[in-house]
Structures are given as C-alpha cells and as structure tokens.
Amino acid sequence: MRGSYIPDRGPDGSIAGVFTSSGDVTQIRETERELERLAQFDALTGLANRHRFNDGIAAALQRSQRSGLPVALLFLDIDGFKAINDTLGHAAGDDVLLEFAHRMLQAVRSTDLVARLAGDEFVIVLEGVHGREEARFIARKIIASMRREFRAGDTMVRVTTSIGIALGKGGETTSEALLKRADTALYAAKREGRNRFEVAV
C-alpha cells in the first residue's frame, strides 16, 4: 500500500485533522519487476540478454583479476539456422532456439552465464577455468548434446553448432577484446567445416 497525508488546516492556521489517501501498488510493483526482468533477459529463451551479458563478462573479468584464474568465453551459433527459418518458418526456428538454449544450460554449471546476443548467436562465460582443456571439454559436451534431433514445428531436424573459444584474464584483456577473439575463432570453426570448435590463440 502507498499512502499520502495532507493536513486539514483551519482559517486560523490550526490543524483540525488530516486527510489521507491510500492505494494498492501491488500491480505497479509487479509491472516494475517485469520491466526489470525484460531489460535483463531474452524474451524467447529466458537466457540473459546482451545487456546482462555485458555486465556479467565485465564482472567476471574483475573477479579473474583478483583470483588470477582466466575467464573462458564461448561464442556459438547454429549452423545453417537461416535455412531452418526459410524452409520451416519462424515458429519452427523459435522451437529450435528454445531447445538449443535448454541443451546449452544442461551442458554447463548453474553458475555459468549463458546469454543470447541476437538471432542464433549465443555466448557462455566460464569462470575459474584452469586452462584451455576445461573450455574444450565444455565445447565437446555442447556439440555432443546437439546430436539428438530437434523438433521444429511438425518435423524433426538435425542441428549442429560451431563454437569459438577465447581465454583471458582481467587486467590483461577487456570484454570487447575477448568477444572479438571468440568471434574470430567461431568464424575459423565455420571455415573448417562447422560442427566443431576452435580456440583463439
């Protein structure tokens, strides 16, 4: 409840009483919470959105600077996703995006940040890794999780993913530089035949 109070002043300035008004602000608070959620999370998949990712990767690099352990950034997209949208329609494409997001979440720790940047582009922030092999292990796990067919509307489709990996420590790199290196590694994976990962040097 939200209330306001206005004194009832007489002609001589004395206060004879108080006028009060109150209203239920539950709906307003719920709307505010929903707007805050929409500002942080992707509407389709429920994953973190680009805004939340930007905040998350910056915070992860700060923690990395204190711990001395690197952050691994995985940049993923769905191989041939445009063809799914073009041939089966956007509703079927949304089905694939939802399942893709679900399988990614199952392949990582609950503390890892998984975000959808746009379209079929996703990123995963892995903190506290001890080297490239840990990031490679997660990448292999994600690629393997995509082997089961995906339901897309009324049909089943095969979906693969390409992944670019970049590692860096806070104080030695920026979130923008890390994302750019992971993006470059992703395109290298595409050039090498897709359904695979590459690690940025």
C-alpha positions as YAML, in Angstrom:
chain: A
units: angstrom
residues:
- id: 1
  name: MET
  ca: [0.00, 0.00, 0.00]
- id: 2
  name: ARG
  ca: [1.10, 3.55, -0.68]
- id: 3
  name: GLY
  ca: [-0.44, 6.48, 1.28]
- id: 4
  name: SER
  ca: [-0.32, 10.25, 1.42]
- id: 5
  name: TYR
  ca: [-1.29, 12.61, 4.23]
- id: 6
  name: ILE
  ca: [-2.49, 16.23, 3.90]
- id: 7
  name: PRO
  ca: [-3.18, 18.37, 6.99]
- id: 8
  name: ASP
  ca: [-6.66, 19.88, 7.32]
- id: 9
  name: ARG
  ca: [-5.86, 23.49, 8.27]
- id: 10
  name: GLY
  ca: [-8.47, 25.84, 9.68]
- id: 11
  name: PRO
  ca: [-8.78, 29.55, 8.76]
- id: 12
  name: ASP
  ca: [-6.52, 30.45, 11.67]
- id: 13
  name: GLY
  ca: [-3.84, 28.01, 10.55]
- id: 14
  name: SER
  ca: [-4.56, 25.42, 13.19]
- id: 15
  name: ILE
  ca: [-4.67, 21.79, 12.13]
- id: 16
  name: ALA
  ca: [-8.10, 20.28, 12.66]
- id: 17
  name: GLY
  ca: [-7.25, 16.90, 11.24]
- id: 18
  name: VAL
  ca: [-5.56, 15.02, 8.44]
- id: 19
  name: PHE
  ca: [-6.81, 13.95, 5.02]
- id: 20
  name: THR
  ca: [-5.43, 10.59, 3.96]
- id: 21
  name: SER
  ca: [-5.46, 8.67, 0.72]
- id: 22
  name: SER
  ca: [-4.05, 5.28, 0.00]
- id: 23
  name: GLY
  ca: [-3.84, 2.90, -2.91]
- id: 24
  name: ASP
  ca: [-2.74, -0.64, -3.63]
- id: 25
  name: VAL
  ca: [0.57, -0.53, -5.55]
- id: 26
  name: THR
  ca: [0.96, -4.30, -5.91]
- id: 27
  name: GLN
  ca: [0.22, -4.13, -9.64]
- id: 28
  name: ILE
  ca: [2.68, -1.28, -10.10]
- id: 29
  name: ARG
  ca: [5.43, -3.20, -8.29]
- id: 30
  name: GLU
  ca: [4.73, -6.31, -10.37]
- id: 31
  name: THR
  ca: [4.93, -4.26, -13.56]
- id: 32
  name: GLU
  ca: [8.21, -2.72, -12.41]
- id: 33
  name: ARG
  ca: [9.66, -6.18, -11.69]
- id: 34
  name: GLU
  ca: [8.53, -7.45, -15.10]
- id: 35
  name: LEU
  ca: [10.11, -4.47, -16.87]
- id: 36
  name: GLU
  ca: [13.34, -5.07, -14.97]
- id: 37
  name: ARG
  ca: [13.28, -8.74, -15.98]
- id: 38
  name: LEU
  ca: [12.66, -7.85, -19.64]
- id: 39
  name: ALA
  ca: [15.63, -5.47, -19.53]
- id: 40
  name: GLN
  ca: [17.94, -8.30, -18.41]
- id: 41
  name: PHE
  ca: [16.63, -11.45, -20.11]
- id: 42
  name: ASP
  ca: [15.83, -12.63, -23.62]
- id: 43
  name: ALA
  ca: [12.05, -12.78, -24.15]
- id: 44
  name: LEU
  ca: [12.09, -16.02, -26.16]
- id: 45
  name: THR
  ca: [14.64, -18.25, -24.42]
- id: 46
  name: GLY
  ca: [14.73, -16.75, -20.93]
- id: 47
  name: LEU
  ca: [18.53, -16.58, -21.15]
- id: 48
  name: ALA
  ca: [20.46, -13.48, -20.21]
- id: 49
  name: ASN
  ca: [20.35, -10.85, -22.97]
- id: 50
  name: ARG
  ca: [23.19, -8.75, -24.37]
- id: 51
  name: HIS
  ca: [22.81, -6.11, -21.65]
- id: 52
  name: ARG
  ca: [23.09, -8.68, -18.86]
- id: 53
  name: PHE
  ca: [25.97, -10.37, -20.68]
- id: 54
  name: ASN
  ca: [27.90, -7.09, -20.92]
- id: 55
  name: ASP
  ca: [27.55, -6.60, -17.17]
- id: 56
  name: GLY
  ca: [28.33, -10.25, -16.44]
- id: 57
  name: ILE
  ca: [31.51, -10.54, -18.51]
- id: 58
  name: ALA
  ca: [32.86, -7.27, -17.05]
- id: 59
  name: ALA
  ca: [32.24, -8.55, -13.51]
- id: 60
  name: ALA
  ca: [33.79, -11.94, -14.38]
- id: 61
  name: LEU
  ca: [36.97, -10.26, -15.61]
- id: 62
  name: GLN
  ca: [37.18, -8.22, -12.42]
- id: 63
  name: ARG
  ca: [36.93, -11.41, -10.34]
- id: 64
  name: SER
  ca: [39.52, -13.01, -12.63]
- id: 65
  name: GLN
  ca: [41.95, -10.21, -11.89]
- id: 66
  name: ARG
  ca: [41.62, -10.94, -8.16]
- id: 67
  name: SER
  ca: [41.78, -14.74, -8.44]
- id: 68
  name: GLY
  ca: [44.41, -14.97, -11.16]
- id: 69
  name: LEU
  ca: [42.30, -17.58, -12.97]
- id: 70
  name: PRO
  ca: [41.26, -16.93, -16.57]
- id: 71
  name: VAL
  ca: [37.77, -16.50, -17.95]
- id: 72
  name: ALA
  ca: [36.77, -18.58, -20.97]
- id: 73
  name: LEU
  ca: [34.28, -17.09, -23.40]
- id: 74
  name: LEU
  ca: [32.47, -19.43, -25.80]
- id: 75
  name: PHE
  ca: [30.77, -17.82, -28.80]
- id: 76
  name: LEU
  ca: [28.27, -20.15, -30.50]
- id: 77
  name: ASP
  ca: [25.84, -20.09, -33.36]
- id: 78
  name: ILE
  ca: [23.57, -22.64, -35.01]
- id: 79
  name: ASP
  ca: [24.92, -23.99, -38.30]
- id: 80
  name: GLY
  ca: [22.51, -23.30, -41.14]
- id: 81
  name: PHE
  ca: [19.89, -21.68, -38.95]
- id: 82
  name: LYS
  ca: [18.70, -19.35, -41.72]
- id: 83
  name: ALA
  ca: [17.70, -22.38, -43.80]
- id: 84
  name: ILE
  ca: [15.52, -23.65, -40.95]
- id: 85
  name: ASN
  ca: [13.70, -20.32, -40.75]
- id: 86
  name: ASP
  ca: [13.38, -20.04, -44.53]
- id: 87
  name: THR
  ca: [12.07, -23.57, -45.14]
- id: 88
  name: LEU
  ca: [10.07, -24.32, -41.98]
- id: 89
  name: GLY
  ca: [9.10, -20.84, -40.80]
- id: 90
  name: HIS
  ca: [9.98, -18.66, -37.84]
- id: 91
  name: ALA
  ca: [7.82, -20.59, -35.37]
- id: 92
  name: ALA
  ca: [9.84, -23.72, -36.13]
- id: 93
  name: GLY
  ca: [13.01, -21.66, -35.82]
- id: 94
  name: ASP
  ca: [11.88, -20.49, -32.38]
- id: 95
  name: ASP
  ca: [11.38, -24.14, -31.36]
- id: 96
  name: VAL
  ca: [14.99, -24.85, -32.31]
- id: 97
  name: LEU
  ca: [16.29, -21.78, -30.45]
- id: 98
  name: LEU
  ca: [14.42, -22.79, -27.29]
- id: 99
  name: GLU
  ca: [15.74, -26.34, -27.35]
- id: 100
  name: PHE
  ca: [19.24, -25.16, -28.23]
- id: 101
  name: ALA
  ca: [19.19, -22.85, -25.19]
- id: 102
  name: HIS
  ca: [17.92, -25.68, -22.98]
- id: 103
  name: ARG
  ca: [20.68, -28.06, -24.07]
- id: 104
  name: MET
  ca: [23.36, -25.43, -23.52]
- id: 105
  name: LEU
  ca: [22.15, -24.84, -19.98]
- id: 106
  name: GLN
  ca: [22.28, -28.58, -19.29]
- id: 107
  name: ALA
  ca: [25.89, -28.74, -20.50]
- id: 108
  name: VAL
  ca: [27.28, -26.07, -18.15]
- id: 109
  name: ARG
  ca: [27.32, -25.30, -14.44]
- id: 110
  name: SER
  ca: [24.43, -23.41, -12.90]
- id: 111
  name: THR
  ca: [26.87, -20.61, -12.05]
- id: 112
  name: ASP
  ca: [27.99, -20.14, -15.68]
- id: 113
  name: LEU
  ca: [26.46, -17.24, -17.59]
- id: 114
  name: VAL
  ca: [24.63, -18.25, -20.77]
- id: 115
  name: ALA
  ca: [23.28, -15.43, -22.94]
- id: 116
  name: ARG
  ca: [21.59, -14.90, -26.28]
- id: 117
  name: LEU
  ca: [23.11, -11.94, -28.08]
- id: 118
  name: ALA
  ca: [20.85, -11.87, -31.15]
- id: 119
  name: GLY
  ca: [19.23, -14.28, -33.59]
- id: 120
  name: ASP
  ca: [21.08, -17.60, -33.28]
- id: 121
  name: GLU
  ca: [24.17, -16.10, -31.60]
- id: 122
  name: PHE
  ca: [24.88, -17.24, -28.04]
- id: 123
  name: VAL
  ca: [27.72, -16.81, -25.55]
- id: 124
  name: ILE
  ca: [28.80, -18.68, -22.45]
- id: 125
  name: VAL
  ca: [31.06, -17.22, -19.76]
- id: 126
  name: LEU
  ca: [33.07, -19.83, -17.83]
- id: 127
  name: GLU
  ca: [34.84, -18.53, -14.74]
- id: 128
  name: GLY
  ca: [37.68, -20.06, -12.79]
- id: 129
  name: VAL
  ca: [38.97, -22.28, -15.58]
- id: 130
  name: HIS
  ca: [42.48, -23.66, -15.20]
- id: 131
  name: GLY
  ca: [43.32, -23.80, -18.89]
- id: 132
  name: ARG
  ca: [42.14, -24.35, -22.42]
- id: 133
  name: GLU
  ca: [41.35, -28.02, -21.88]
- id: 134
  name: GLU
  ca: [38.49, -27.19, -19.50]
- id: 135
  name: ALA
  ca: [36.94, -24.92, -22.14]
- id: 136
  name: ARG
  ca: [37.49, -27.58, -24.81]
- id: 137
  name: PHE
  ca: [35.74, -30.15, -22.60]
- id: 138
  name: ILE
  ca: [32.65, -27.93, -22.33]
- id: 139
  name: ALA
  ca: [32.68, -27.26, -26.07]
- id: 140
  name: ARG
  ca: [32.81, -31.00, -26.83]
- id: 141
  name: LYS
  ca: [29.99, -31.59, -24.34]
- id: 142
  name: ILE
  ca: [27.80, -28.95, -26.02]
- id: 143
  name: ILE
  ca: [28.48, -30.27, -29.53]
- id: 144
  name: ALA
  ca: [27.62, -33.81, -28.36]
- id: 145
  name: SER
  ca: [24.38, -32.59, -26.74]
- id: 146
  name: MET
  ca: [23.15, -31.34, -30.12]
- id: 147
  name: ARG
  ca: [23.33, -34.77, -31.78]
- id: 148
  name: ARG
  ca: [19.76, -35.74, -30.89]
- id: 149
  name: GLU
  ca: [17.28, -34.39, -33.41]
- id: 150
  name: PHE
  ca: [15.38, -31.19, -32.65]
- id: 151
  name: ARG
  ca: [11.66, -30.77, -33.00]
- id: 152
  name: ALA
  ca: [10.92, -27.85, -35.30]
- id: 153
  name: GLY
  ca: [7.20, -27.35, -35.67]
- id: 154
  name: ASP
  ca: [5.76, -30.59, -37.06]
- id: 155
  name: THR
  ca: [9.06, -32.08, -38.14]
- id: 156
  name: MET
  ca: [12.39, -33.20, -36.72]
- id: 157
  name: VAL
  ca: [15.64, -31.62, -37.85]
- id: 158
  name: ARG
  ca: [19.33, -32.18, -37.28]
- id: 159
  name: VAL
  ca: [21.13, -29.23, -35.71]
- id: 160
  name: THR
  ca: [24.83, -28.63, -35.25]
- id: 161
  name: THR
  ca: [26.76, -25.77, -33.71]
- id: 162
  name: SER
  ca: [30.09, -24.07, -34.29]
- id: 163
  name: ILE
  ca: [31.94, -22.61, -31.31]
- id: 164
  name: GLY
  ca: [34.73, -20.09, -30.93]
- id: 165
  name: ILE
  ca: [36.66, -20.03, -27.64]
- id: 166
  name: ALA
  ca: [38.81, -17.27, -26.18]
- id: 167
  name: LEU
  ca: [40.51, -17.14, -22.79]
- id: 168
  name: GLY
  ca: [41.69, -14.08, -20.94]
- id: 169
  name: LYS
  ca: [42.35, -12.59, -17.52]
- id: 170
  name: GLY
  ca: [41.08, -9.39, -16.01]
- id: 171
  name: GLY
  ca: [43.69, -6.66, -16.23]
- id: 172
  name: GLU
  ca: [45.16, -8.27, -19.36]
- id: 173
  name: THR
  ca: [42.13, -8.03, -21.66]
- id: 174
  name: THR
  ca: [38.78, -6.31, -21.98]
- id: 175
  name: SER
  ca: [35.36, -7.84, -22.51]
- id: 176
  name: GLU
  ca: [35.25, -6.30, -26.01]
- id: 177
  name: ALA
  ca: [38.62, -7.78, -26.95]
- id: 178
  name: LEU
  ca: [37.66, -11.19, -25.55]
- id: 179
  name: LEU
  ca: [34.40, -11.22, -27.51]
- id: 180
  name: LYS
  ca: [36.19, -10.22, -30.70]
- id: 181
  name: ARG
  ca: [38.74, -13.05, -30.31]
- id: 182
  name: ALA
  ca: [35.96, -15.58, -29.63]
- id: 183
  name: ASP
  ca: [34.07, -14.31, -32.69]
- id: 184
  name: THR
  ca: [37.19, -14.72, -34.85]
- id: 185
  name: ALA
  ca: [37.61, -18.28, -33.54]
- id: 186
  name: LEU
  ca: [33.94, -19.00, -34.35]
- id: 187
  name: TYR
  ca: [34.45, -18.00, -37.97]
- id: 188
  name: ALA
  ca: [37.55, -20.17, -38.09]
- id: 189
  name: ALA
  ca: [35.39, -23.11, -36.96]
- id: 190
  name: LYS
  ca: [32.93, -22.28, -39.74]
- id: 191
  name: ARG
  ca: [35.70, -22.25, -42.33]
- id: 192
  name: GLU
  ca: [36.99, -25.61, -41.12]
- id: 193
  name: GLY
  ca: [33.65, -27.29, -41.82]
- id: 194
  name: ARG
  ca: [31.28, -26.41, -38.95]
- id: 195
  name: ASN
  ca: [30.03, -28.71, -36.17]
- id: 196
  name: ARG
  ca: [33.31, -28.09, -34.36]
- id: 197
  name: PHE
  ca: [35.14, -25.59, -32.16]
- id: 198
  name: GLU
  ca: [38.30, -23.54, -32.48]
- id: 199
  name: VAL
  ca: [40.34, -21.86, -29.74]
- id: 200
  name: ALA
  ca: [41.72, -18.35, -30.28]
- id: 201
  name: VAL
  ca: [45.47, -18.09, -29.89]
...
